[in-house]
Amino acid sequence: MIIYTKHAKEKFKILEEQGFSVKKELIEKAIESPDLIDYSQSPLLVVQKSIDEKHILKVVFRKENGIIKIITFYPMRKRKLKK
């Protein structure tokens, strides 16, 4: 089961107003098959998923008694590696 905090629910509208639409399916896909998992904020987990050529989605969540609680999420531009 996945639940969303009030902040996370509001984040959908905020991003939509800024011209960046994120669907629940994308957040759930990031959790199910992330490109990267960051455990450094434990007990919070931060997963990262590529969403297109220029952007990644980061999702911050917590697992409690088999329930995944989405705290927040945010798109970011991919960084180019310097040579």
HUBEL-V552196 format. One record per pair of residues at least 24 apart in sequence whose C-alpha atoms are under 7 Angstrom apart, sorted by the first residue. I is the first residue (numbers start at 1). J is the second residue. D is the distance in Angstrom with one decimal. If there is no record, write none. Layout:
i:I j:J d:D
i:I j:J d:D
//
This chain:
i:1 j:67 d:5.2
i:1 j:68 d:6.2
i:2 j:67 d:5.9
i:2 j:68 d:4.7
i:2 j:69 d:5.9
i:3 j:68 d:6.2
i:3 j:69 d:5.0
i:3 j:70 d:6.2
i:4 j:69 d:5.7
i:4 j:70 d:4.8
i:4 j:71 d:6.6
i:5 j:69 d:7.0
i:5 j:70 d:6.1
i:5 j:71 d:5.6
i:7 j:72 d:6.7
i:8 j:70 d:6.6
i:8 j:71 d:5.8
i:8 j:72 d:4.8
i:8 j:73 d:6.9
i:27 j:59 d:6.9
i:54 j:78 d:5.4
//
